[in-house]
Amino acid sequence: MAVTRLKRKDRKNKTTSRLEVKTLKLATNIELGSRSQQSKTDQLAKNNAILAQLTAKA
């Protein structure tokens, strides 16, 4: 079975879609009512907790 090379347009679409998926996985802006819950051990959650402590002291 011969391996066919992708045309330039298809190679571009492949890499673009792969990068889009990567960006979506890294996205941390979780909105209210979202089906995905933010992890408690997430760095963003830790930062928010520290900021909340600092504002409470001030």
Buried (B, 14 or more C-beta within 10 A) or exposed (E): EEEEEEEEEEEEEEEEEEEEEEEEEEEEEBEEEEEEEEEEEEEEEEEEEEEEEEEEEE
